[in-house]
Amino acid sequence: VQWSLLADPECLKWNPHAPEQLFVSDESGRLQCFDTRLGSGSAPLFTLSAHSKALTTFDLNPALPTCLLTASTDRT
């Protein structure tokens, strides 16, 4: 399965609450979620413009499915 990103990827993680979902952060500060069941080239389930610079890392809360944390080179 393959998707096109709008910027270079920084971090990638599988969703622990929905194993078919893949999160990817990029150097433009975006976080996108893709559903692998939809196949190559499918639109992301959502896109979050979280930072003004590279979104270098993020984590998903293992106990709270709707809680995630992001960090960036913009120091936020």
PDB file of N, CA, C and O in Angstrom, chain B, residues numbered from 101:
ATOM      1  N   VAL B 101       0.854  -1.177   0.000  1.00  0.00           N
ATOM      2  CA  VAL B 101       0.000   0.000   0.000  1.00  0.00           C
ATOM      3  C   VAL B 101       0.896   1.234   0.000  1.00  0.00           C
ATOM      4  O   VAL B 101       1.943   1.258   0.647  1.00  0.00           O
ATOM      5  N   GLN B 102       0.467   2.259  -0.738  1.00  0.00           N
ATOM      6  CA  GLN B 102       1.314   3.438  -0.903  1.00  0.00           C
ATOM      7  C   GLN B 102       0.455   4.698  -0.975  1.00  0.00           C
ATOM      8  O   GLN B 102      -0.605   4.704  -1.601  1.00  0.00           O
ATOM      9  N   TRP B 103       0.929   5.774  -0.322  1.00  0.00           N
ATOM     10  CA  TRP B 103       0.262   7.070  -0.365  1.00  0.00           C
ATOM     11  C   TRP B 103       1.278   8.143  -0.711  1.00  0.00           C
ATOM     12  O   TRP B 103       2.471   7.993  -0.451  1.00  0.00           O
ATOM     13  N   SER B 104       0.798   9.214  -1.295  1.00  0.00           N
ATOM     14  CA  SER B 104       1.642  10.376  -1.565  1.00  0.00           C
ATOM     15  C   SER B 104       1.457  11.375  -0.435  1.00  0.00           C
ATOM     16  O   SER B 104       0.335  11.662  -0.017  1.00  0.00           O
ATOM     17  N   LEU B 105       2.568  11.895   0.051  1.00  0.00           N
ATOM     18  CA  LEU B 105       2.537  12.912   1.105  1.00  0.00           C
ATOM     19  C   LEU B 105       2.901  14.258   0.494  1.00  0.00           C
ATOM     20  O   LEU B 105       3.578  14.318  -0.532  1.00  0.00           O
ATOM     21  N   LEU B 106       2.453  15.334   1.126  1.00  0.00           N
ATOM     22  CA  LEU B 106       2.737  16.671   0.629  1.00  0.00           C
ATOM     23  C   LEU B 106       4.099  17.186   1.085  1.00  0.00           C
ATOM     24  O   LEU B 106       4.585  18.190   0.564  1.00  0.00           O
ATOM     25  N   ALA B 107       4.719  16.513   2.049  1.00  0.00           N
ATOM     26  CA  ALA B 107       6.039  16.893   2.567  1.00  0.00           C
ATOM     27  C   ALA B 107       6.743  15.619   3.036  1.00  0.00           C
ATOM     28  O   ALA B 107       6.124  14.561   3.143  1.00  0.00           O
ATOM     29  N   ASP B 108       8.042  15.734   3.312  1.00  0.00           N
ATOM     30  CA  ASP B 108       8.814  14.577   3.776  1.00  0.00           C
ATOM     31  C   ASP B 108       8.283  14.067   5.112  1.00  0.00           C
ATOM     32  O   ASP B 108       7.996  14.865   6.005  1.00  0.00           O
ATOM     33  N   PRO B 109       8.146  12.747   5.264  1.00  0.00           N
ATOM     34  CA  PRO B 109       7.664  12.194   6.534  1.00  0.00           C
ATOM     35  C   PRO B 109       8.695  12.351   7.651  1.00  0.00           C
ATOM     36  O   PRO B 109       9.902  12.329   7.411  1.00  0.00           O
ATOM     37  N   GLU B 110       8.201  12.505   8.852  1.00  0.00           N
ATOM     38  CA  GLU B 110       9.046  12.627  10.048  1.00  0.00           C
ATOM     39  C   GLU B 110       8.871  11.431  10.980  1.00  0.00           C
ATOM     40  O   GLU B 110       9.854  10.886  11.481  1.00  0.00           O
ATOM     41  N   CYS B 111       7.631  11.023  11.213  1.00  0.00           N
ATOM     42  CA  CYS B 111       7.353   9.957  12.179  1.00  0.00           C
ATOM     43  C   CYS B 111       6.125   9.178  11.708  1.00  0.00           C
ATOM     44  O   CYS B 111       5.213   9.742  11.103  1.00  0.00           O
ATOM     45  N   LEU B 112       6.115   7.888  11.990  1.00  0.00           N
ATOM     46  CA  LEU B 112       5.026   7.015  11.565  1.00  0.00           C
ATOM     47  C   LEU B 112       4.693   6.058  12.712  1.00  0.00           C
ATOM     48  O   LEU B 112       5.590   5.482  13.327  1.00  0.00           O
ATOM     49  N   LYS B 113       3.403   5.895  12.993  1.00  0.00           N
ATOM     50  CA  LYS B 113       2.981   4.948  14.036  1.00  0.00           C
ATOM     51  C   LYS B 113       1.641   4.339  13.666  1.00  0.00           C
ATOM     52  O   LYS B 113       0.794   4.983  13.047  1.00  0.00           O
ATOM     53  N   TRP B 114       1.468   3.093  14.056  1.00  0.00           N
ATOM     54  CA  TRP B 114       0.176   2.435  13.920  1.00  0.00           C
ATOM     55  C   TRP B 114      -0.712   2.863  15.077  1.00  0.00           C
ATOM     56  O   TRP B 114      -0.227   3.109  16.181  1.00  0.00           O
ATOM     57  N   ASN B 115      -2.005   2.950  14.825  1.00  0.00           N
ATOM     58  CA  ASN B 115      -2.980   3.308  15.855  1.00  0.00           C
ATOM     59  C   ASN B 115      -3.229   2.082  16.743  1.00  0.00           C
ATOM     60  O   ASN B 115      -3.700   1.059  16.245  1.00  0.00           O
ATOM     61  N   PRO B 116      -2.923   2.162  18.048  1.00  0.00           N
ATOM     62  CA  PRO B 116      -3.127   0.998  18.920  1.00  0.00           C
ATOM     63  C   PRO B 116      -4.604   0.667  19.131  1.00  0.00           C
ATOM     64  O   PRO B 116      -4.931  -0.441  19.554  1.00  0.00           O
ATOM     65  N   HIS B 117      -5.490   1.603  18.845  1.00  0.00           N
ATOM     66  CA  HIS B 117      -6.929   1.401  19.044  1.00  0.00           C
ATOM     67  C   HIS B 117      -7.637   0.931  17.772  1.00  0.00           C
ATOM     68  O   HIS B 117      -8.751   0.411  17.831  1.00  0.00           O
ATOM     69  N   ALA B 118      -6.987   1.116  16.635  1.00  0.00           N
ATOM     70  CA  ALA B 118      -7.536   0.687  15.343  1.00  0.00           C
ATOM     71  C   ALA B 118      -6.350   0.244  14.485  1.00  0.00           C
ATOM     72  O   ALA B 118      -5.792   1.058  13.748  1.00  0.00           O
ATOM     73  N   PRO B 119      -5.956  -1.020  14.564  1.00  0.00           N
ATOM     74  CA  PRO B 119      -4.726  -1.496  13.928  1.00  0.00           C
ATOM     75  C   PRO B 119      -4.651  -1.317  12.413  1.00  0.00           C
ATOM     76  O   PRO B 119      -3.571  -1.452  11.837  1.00  0.00           O
ATOM     77  N   GLU B 120      -5.758  -1.021  11.762  1.00  0.00           N
ATOM     78  CA  GLU B 120      -5.743  -0.782  10.322  1.00  0.00           C
ATOM     79  C   GLU B 120      -5.380   0.672   9.973  1.00  0.00           C
ATOM     80  O   GLU B 120      -5.243   1.016   8.799  1.00  0.00           O
ATOM     81  N   GLN B 121      -5.227   1.514  10.992  1.00  0.00           N
ATOM     82  CA  GLN B 121      -4.924   2.930  10.767  1.00  0.00           C
ATOM     83  C   GLN B 121      -3.454   3.247  11.024  1.00  0.00           C
ATOM     84  O   GLN B 121      -2.837   2.749  11.966  1.00  0.00           O
ATOM     85  N   LEU B 122      -2.925   4.090  10.154  1.00  0.00           N
ATOM     86  CA  LEU B 122      -1.528   4.491  10.189  1.00  0.00           C
ATOM     87  C   LEU B 122      -1.461   6.016  10.279  1.00  0.00           C
ATOM     88  O   LEU B 122      -2.066   6.715   9.466  1.00  0.00           O
ATOM     89  N   PHE B 123      -0.721   6.533  11.273  1.00  0.00           N
ATOM     90  CA  PHE B 123      -0.524   7.973  11.425  1.00  0.00           C
ATOM     91  C   PHE B 123       0.852   8.341  10.883  1.00  0.00           C
ATOM     92  O   PHE B 123       1.825   7.623  11.112  1.00  0.00           O
ATOM     93  N   VAL B 124       0.932   9.461  10.164  1.00  0.00           N
ATOM     94  CA  VAL B 124       2.193   9.948   9.616  1.00  0.00           C
ATOM     95  C   VAL B 124       2.280  11.449   9.867  1.00  0.00           C
ATOM     96  O   VAL B 124       1.365  12.199   9.528  1.00  0.00           O
ATOM     97  N   SER B 125       3.401  11.882  10.471  1.00  0.00           N
ATOM     98  CA  SER B 125       3.644  13.317  10.620  1.00  0.00           C
ATOM     99  C   SER B 125       4.648  13.737   9.550  1.00  0.00           C
ATOM    100  O   SER B 125       5.397  12.910   9.029  1.00  0.00           O
ATOM    101  N   ASP B 126       4.656  15.041   9.227  1.00  0.00           N
ATOM    102  CA  ASP B 126       5.574  15.487   8.176  1.00  0.00           C
ATOM    103  C   ASP B 126       6.287  16.784   8.542  1.00  0.00           C
ATOM    104  O   ASP B 126       5.996  17.408   9.562  1.00  0.00           O
ATOM    105  N   GLU B 127       7.219  17.170   7.692  1.00  0.00           N
ATOM    106  CA  GLU B 127       8.069  18.324   7.964  1.00  0.00           C
ATOM    107  C   GLU B 127       7.336  19.656   7.852  1.00  0.00           C
ATOM    108  O   GLU B 127       7.891  20.692   8.218  1.00  0.00           O
ATOM    109  N   SER B 128       6.107  19.650   7.355  1.00  0.00           N
ATOM    110  CA  SER B 128       5.343  20.894   7.280  1.00  0.00           C
ATOM    111  C   SER B 128       4.459  21.102   8.508  1.00  0.00           C
ATOM    112  O   SER B 128       3.752  22.106   8.592  1.00  0.00           O
ATOM    113  N   GLY B 129       4.487  20.168   9.461  1.00  0.00           N
ATOM    114  CA  GLY B 129       3.718  20.303  10.692  1.00  0.00           C
ATOM    115  C   GLY B 129       2.377  19.597  10.687  1.00  0.00           C
ATOM    116  O   GLY B 129       1.579  19.785  11.606  1.00  0.00           O
ATOM    117  N   ARG B 130       2.113  18.789   9.671  1.00  0.00           N
ATOM    118  CA  ARG B 130       0.840  18.076   9.572  1.00  0.00           C
ATOM    119  C   ARG B 130       0.925  16.669  10.153  1.00  0.00           C
ATOM    120  O   ARG B 130       1.977  16.030  10.158  1.00  0.00           O
ATOM    121  N   LEU B 131      -0.226  16.215  10.641  1.00  0.00           N
ATOM    122  CA  LEU B 131      -0.395  14.826  11.053  1.00  0.00           C
ATOM    123  C   LEU B 131      -1.558  14.283  10.239  1.00  0.00           C
ATOM    124  O   LEU B 131      -2.639  14.872  10.220  1.00  0.00           O
ATOM    125  N   GLN B 132      -1.334  13.146   9.559  1.00  0.00           N
ATOM    126  CA  GLN B 132      -2.385  12.535   8.759  1.00  0.00           C
ATOM    127  C   GLN B 132      -2.618  11.113   9.229  1.00  0.00           C
ATOM    128  O   GLN B 132      -1.709  10.440   9.714  1.00  0.00           O
ATOM    129  N   CYS B 133      -3.869  10.669   9.072  1.00  0.00           N
ATOM    130  CA  CYS B 133      -4.239   9.305   9.427  1.00  0.00           C
ATOM    131  C   CYS B 133      -4.793   8.627   8.182  1.00  0.00           C
ATOM    132  O   CYS B 133      -5.696   9.151   7.530  1.00  0.00           O
ATOM    133  N   PHE B 134      -4.245   7.456   7.853  1.00  0.00           N
ATOM    134  CA  PHE B 134      -4.672   6.682   6.691  1.00  0.00           C
ATOM    135  C   PHE B 134      -5.250   5.344   7.140  1.00  0.00           C
ATOM    136  O   PHE B 134      -4.797   4.759   8.124  1.00  0.00           O
ATOM    137  N   ASP B 135      -6.247   4.872   6.416  1.00  0.00           N
ATOM    138  CA  ASP B 135      -6.852   3.565   6.670  1.00  0.00           C
ATOM    139  C   ASP B 135      -6.322   2.600   5.610  1.00  0.00           C
ATOM    140  O   ASP B 135      -6.598   2.768   4.422  1.00  0.00           O
ATOM    141  N   THR B 136      -5.568   1.601   6.035  1.00  0.00           N
ATOM    142  CA  THR B 136      -4.948   0.673   5.083  1.00  0.00           C
ATOM    143  C   THR B 136      -5.976  -0.165   4.327  1.00  0.00           C
ATOM    144  O   THR B 136      -5.673  -0.686   3.254  1.00  0.00           O
ATOM    145  N   ARG B 137      -7.178  -0.303   4.865  1.00  0.00           N
ATOM    146  CA  ARG B 137      -8.219  -1.077   4.173  1.00  0.00           C
ATOM    147  C   ARG B 137      -8.700  -0.387   2.904  1.00  0.00           C
ATOM    148  O   ARG B 137      -9.241  -1.040   2.012  1.00  0.00           O
ATOM    149  N   LEU B 138      -8.506   0.950   2.814  1.00  0.00           N
ATOM    150  CA  LEU B 138      -8.986   1.711   1.660  1.00  0.00           C
ATOM    151  C   LEU B 138      -8.025   1.642   0.480  1.00  0.00           C
ATOM    152  O   LEU B 138      -8.391   1.999  -0.640  1.00  0.00           O
ATOM    153  N   GLY B 139      -6.798   1.186   0.723  1.00  0.00           N
ATOM    154  CA  GLY B 139      -5.854   0.959  -0.356  1.00  0.00           C
ATOM    155  C   GLY B 139      -5.010   2.153  -0.747  1.00  0.00           C
ATOM    156  O   GLY B 139      -5.176   3.256  -0.227  1.00  0.00           O
ATOM    157  N   SER B 140      -4.112   1.911  -1.664  1.00  0.00           N
ATOM    158  CA  SER B 140      -3.160   2.915  -2.135  1.00  0.00           C
ATOM    159  C   SER B 140      -3.872   4.126  -2.719  1.00  0.00           C
ATOM    160  O   SER B 140      -4.887   4.002  -3.404  1.00  0.00           O
ATOM    161  N   GLY B 141      -3.318   5.295  -2.433  1.00  0.00           N
ATOM    162  CA  GLY B 141      -3.817   6.529  -3.013  1.00  0.00           C
ATOM    163  C   GLY B 141      -5.094   7.062  -2.401  1.00  0.00           C
ATOM    164  O   GLY B 141      -5.589   8.106  -2.826  1.00  0.00           O
ATOM    165  N   SER B 142      -5.646   6.365  -1.403  1.00  0.00           N
ATOM    166  CA  SER B 142      -6.879   6.845  -0.782  1.00  0.00           C
ATOM    167  C   SER B 142      -6.604   8.115   0.020  1.00  0.00           C
ATOM    168  O   SER B 142      -5.494   8.332   0.505  1.00  0.00           O
ATOM    169  N   ALA B 143      -7.618   8.934   0.148  1.00  0.00           N
ATOM    170  CA  ALA B 143      -7.498  10.178   0.914  1.00  0.00           C
ATOM    171  C   ALA B 143      -7.308   9.850   2.390  1.00  0.00           C
ATOM    172  O   ALA B 143      -7.798   8.823   2.861  1.00  0.00           O
ATOM    173  N   PRO B 144      -6.600  10.711   3.130  1.00  0.00           N
ATOM    174  CA  PRO B 144      -6.461  10.462   4.566  1.00  0.00           C
ATOM    175  C   PRO B 144      -7.820  10.551   5.272  1.00  0.00           C
ATOM    176  O   PRO B 144      -8.715  11.274   4.833  1.00  0.00           O
ATOM    177  N   LEU B 145      -7.955   9.809   6.362  1.00  0.00           N
ATOM    178  CA  LEU B 145      -9.169   9.906   7.170  1.00  0.00           C
ATOM    179  C   LEU B 145      -9.294  11.301   7.754  1.00  0.00           C
ATOM    180  O   LEU B 145     -10.388  11.858   7.844  1.00  0.00           O
ATOM    181  N   PHE B 146      -8.152  11.857   8.151  1.00  0.00           N
ATOM    182  CA  PHE B 146      -8.118  13.250   8.587  1.00  0.00           C
ATOM    183  C   PHE B 146      -6.706  13.797   8.457  1.00  0.00           C
ATOM    184  O   PHE B 146      -5.729  13.050   8.393  1.00  0.00           O
ATOM    185  N   THR B 147      -6.629  15.121   8.419  1.00  0.00           N
ATOM    186  CA  THR B 147      -5.362  15.839   8.413  1.00  0.00           C
ATOM    187  C   THR B 147      -5.444  16.915   9.488  1.00  0.00           C
ATOM    188  O   THR B 147      -6.391  17.701   9.525  1.00  0.00           O
ATOM    189  N   LEU B 148      -4.456  16.941  10.350  1.00  0.00           N
ATOM    190  CA  LEU B 148      -4.376  17.945  11.409  1.00  0.00           C
ATOM    191  C   LEU B 148      -3.157  18.816  11.143  1.00  0.00           C
ATOM    192  O   LEU B 148      -2.028  18.324  11.154  1.00  0.00           O
ATOM    193  N   SER B 149      -3.373  20.105  10.906  1.00  0.00           N
ATOM    194  CA  SER B 149      -2.261  21.055  10.758  1.00  0.00           C
ATOM    195  C   SER B 149      -1.907  21.533  12.159  1.00  0.00           C
ATOM    196  O   SER B 149      -2.452  22.525  12.644  1.00  0.00           O
ATOM    197  N   ALA B 150      -0.999  20.827  12.797  1.00  0.00           N
ATOM    198  CA  ALA B 150      -0.732  21.010  14.219  1.00  0.00           C
ATOM    199  C   ALA B 150       0.365  22.031  14.523  1.00  0.00           C
ATOM    200  O   ALA B 150       0.345  22.660  15.581  1.00  0.00           O
ATOM    201  N   HIS B 151       1.326  22.201  13.601  1.00  0.00           N
ATOM    202  CA  HIS B 151       2.491  23.045  13.890  1.00  0.00           C
ATOM    203  C   HIS B 151       2.897  23.863  12.672  1.00  0.00           C
ATOM    204  O   HIS B 151       2.509  23.566  11.543  1.00  0.00           O
ATOM    205  N   SER B 152       3.695  24.910  12.933  1.00  0.00           N
ATOM    206  CA  SER B 152       4.188  25.748  11.842  1.00  0.00           C
ATOM    207  C   SER B 152       5.513  25.237  11.275  1.00  0.00           C
ATOM    208  O   SER B 152       5.949  25.682  10.213  1.00  0.00           O
ATOM    209  N   LYS B 153       6.148  24.312  11.977  1.00  0.00           N
ATOM    210  CA  LYS B 153       7.389  23.680  11.502  1.00  0.00           C
ATOM    211  C   LYS B 153       7.226  22.168  11.594  1.00  0.00           C
ATOM    212  O   LYS B 153       6.137  21.674  11.888  1.00  0.00           O
ATOM    213  N   ALA B 154       8.299  21.439  11.343  1.00  0.00           N
ATOM    214  CA  ALA B 154       8.240  19.972  11.291  1.00  0.00           C
ATOM    215  C   ALA B 154       7.620  19.370  12.550  1.00  0.00           C
ATOM    216  O   ALA B 154       8.011  19.701  13.670  1.00  0.00           O
ATOM    217  N   LEU B 155       6.649  18.482  12.346  1.00  0.00           N
ATOM    218  CA  LEU B 155       6.064  17.712  13.445  1.00  0.00           C
ATOM    219  C   LEU B 155       6.938  16.473  13.575  1.00  0.00           C
ATOM    220  O   LEU B 155       6.732  15.475  12.884  1.00  0.00           O
ATOM    221  N   THR B 156       7.914  16.551  14.470  1.00  0.00           N
ATOM    222  CA  THR B 156       8.974  15.539  14.537  1.00  0.00           C
ATOM    223  C   THR B 156       8.577  14.251  15.242  1.00  0.00           C
ATOM    224  O   THR B 156       9.114  13.185  14.939  1.00  0.00           O
ATOM    225  N   THR B 157       7.646  14.340  16.174  1.00  0.00           N
ATOM    226  CA  THR B 157       7.219  13.137  16.874  1.00  0.00           C
ATOM    227  C   THR B 157       5.813  13.325  17.425  1.00  0.00           C
ATOM    228  O   THR B 157       5.344  14.449  17.605  1.00  0.00           O
ATOM    229  N   PHE B 158       5.159  12.220  17.686  1.00  0.00           N
ATOM    230  CA  PHE B 158       3.826  12.234  18.294  1.00  0.00           C
ATOM    231  C   PHE B 158       3.619  10.910  18.992  1.00  0.00           C
ATOM    232  O   PHE B 158       4.335   9.942  18.735  1.00  0.00           O
ATOM    233  N   ASP B 159       2.635  10.868  19.879  1.00  0.00           N
ATOM    234  CA  ASP B 159       2.306   9.608  20.526  1.00  0.00           C
ATOM    235  C   ASP B 159       0.816   9.548  20.753  1.00  0.00           C
ATOM    236  O   ASP B 159       0.161  10.574  20.938  1.00  0.00           O
ATOM    237  N   LEU B 160       0.286   8.343  20.739  1.00  0.00           N
ATOM    238  CA  LEU B 160      -1.125   8.084  20.955  1.00  0.00           C
ATOM    239  C   LEU B 160      -1.296   7.482  22.340  1.00  0.00           C
ATOM    240  O   LEU B 160      -0.575   6.561  22.722  1.00  0.00           O
ATOM    241  N   ASN B 161      -2.250   8.007  23.081  1.00  0.00           N
ATOM    242  CA  ASN B 161      -2.486   7.528  24.432  1.00  0.00           C
ATOM    243  C   ASN B 161      -3.075   6.116  24.373  1.00  0.00           C
ATOM    244  O   ASN B 161      -4.100   5.905  23.724  1.00  0.00           O
ATOM    245  N   PRO B 162      -2.438   5.143  25.045  1.00  0.00           N
ATOM    246  CA  PRO B 162      -2.945   3.765  24.986  1.00  0.00           C
ATOM    247  C   PRO B 162      -4.260   3.560  25.740  1.00  0.00           C
ATOM    248  O   PRO B 162      -4.958   2.576  25.500  1.00  0.00           O
ATOM    249  N   ALA B 163      -4.606   4.478  26.650  1.00  0.00           N
ATOM    250  CA  ALA B 163      -5.833   4.337  27.432  1.00  0.00           C
ATOM    251  C   ALA B 163      -6.986   5.200  26.911  1.00  0.00           C
ATOM    252  O   ALA B 163      -8.154   4.865  27.110  1.00  0.00           O
ATOM    253  N   LEU B 164      -6.655   6.314  26.243  1.00  0.00           N
ATOM    254  CA  LEU B 164      -7.676   7.235  25.741  1.00  0.00           C
ATOM    255  C   LEU B 164      -7.570   7.326  24.218  1.00  0.00           C
ATOM    256  O   LEU B 164      -6.657   7.974  23.706  1.00  0.00           O
ATOM    257  N   PRO B 165      -8.477   6.696  23.494  1.00  0.00           N
ATOM    258  CA  PRO B 165      -8.367   6.624  22.040  1.00  0.00           C
ATOM    259  C   PRO B 165      -8.357   7.979  21.320  1.00  0.00           C
ATOM    260  O   PRO B 165      -7.816   8.078  20.219  1.00  0.00           O
ATOM    261  N   THR B 166      -8.932   9.004  21.908  1.00  0.00           N
ATOM    262  CA  THR B 166      -9.007  10.304  21.228  1.00  0.00           C
ATOM    263  C   THR B 166      -7.938  11.288  21.693  1.00  0.00           C
ATOM    264  O   THR B 166      -8.007  12.473  21.368  1.00  0.00           O
ATOM    265  N   CYS B 167      -6.956  10.814  22.444  1.00  0.00           N
ATOM    266  CA  CYS B 167      -5.917  11.696  22.973  1.00  0.00           C
ATOM    267  C   CYS B 167      -4.582  11.404  22.296  1.00  0.00           C
ATOM    268  O   CYS B 167      -4.108  10.268  22.290  1.00  0.00           O
ATOM    269  N   LEU B 168      -3.977  12.464  21.720  1.00  0.00           N
ATOM    270  CA  LEU B 168      -2.639  12.316  21.164  1.00  0.00           C
ATOM    271  C   LEU B 168      -1.811  13.533  21.507  1.00  0.00           C
ATOM    272  O   LEU B 168      -2.344  14.609  21.777  1.00  0.00           O
ATOM    273  N   LEU B 169      -0.507  13.353  21.495  1.00  0.00           N
ATOM    274  CA  LEU B 169       0.457  14.385  21.847  1.00  0.00           C
ATOM    275  C   LEU B 169       1.391  14.575  20.667  1.00  0.00           C
ATOM    276  O   LEU B 169       1.849  13.600  20.072  1.00  0.00           O
ATOM    277  N   THR B 170       1.680  15.840  20.318  1.00  0.00           N
ATOM    278  CA  THR B 170       2.595  16.124  19.230  1.00  0.00           C
ATOM    279  C   THR B 170       3.721  17.031  19.726  1.00  0.00           C
ATOM    280  O   THR B 170       3.561  17.770  20.697  1.00  0.00           O
ATOM    281  N   ALA B 171       4.863  16.960  19.040  1.00  0.00           N
ATOM    282  CA  ALA B 171       6.003  17.831  19.358  1.00  0.00           C
ATOM    283  C   ALA B 171       6.631  18.255  18.025  1.00  0.00           C
ATOM    284  O   ALA B 171       6.589  17.527  17.034  1.00  0.00           O
ATOM    285  N   SER B 172       7.214  19.463  18.039  1.00  0.00           N
ATOM    286  CA  SER B 172       7.701  20.039  16.805  1.00  0.00           C
ATOM    287  C   SER B 172       8.978  20.834  17.011  1.00  0.00           C
ATOM    288  O   SER B 172       9.346  21.179  18.134  1.00  0.00           O
ATOM    289  N   THR B 173       9.648  21.117  15.895  1.00  0.00           N
ATOM    290  CA  THR B 173      10.818  21.988  15.949  1.00  0.00           C
ATOM    291  C   THR B 173      10.412  23.440  16.170  1.00  0.00           C
ATOM    292  O   THR B 173      11.282  24.296  16.333  1.00  0.00           O
ATOM    293  N   ASP B 174       9.111  23.740  16.182  1.00  0.00           N
ATOM    294  CA  ASP B 174       8.663  25.092  16.531  1.00  0.00           C
ATOM    295  C   ASP B 174       8.605  25.305  18.040  1.00  0.00           C
ATOM    296  O   ASP B 174       8.139  26.338  18.521  1.00  0.00           O
ATOM    297  N   ARG B 175       9.093  24.297  18.780  1.00  0.00           N
ATOM    298  CA  ARG B 175       9.206  24.315  20.246  1.00  0.00           C
ATOM    299  C   ARG B 175       7.864  24.278  20.971  1.00  0.00           C
ATOM    300  O   ARG B 175       7.751  24.749  22.103  1.00  0.00           O
ATOM    301  N   THR B 176       6.848  23.718  20.316  1.00  0.00           N
ATOM    302  CA  THR B 176       5.551  23.531  20.994  1.00  0.00           C
ATOM    303  C   THR B 176       5.137  22.079  20.872  1.00  0.00           C
ATOM    304  O   THR B 176       4.078  21.696  21.369  1.00  0.00           O
TER     305      THR B 176
END
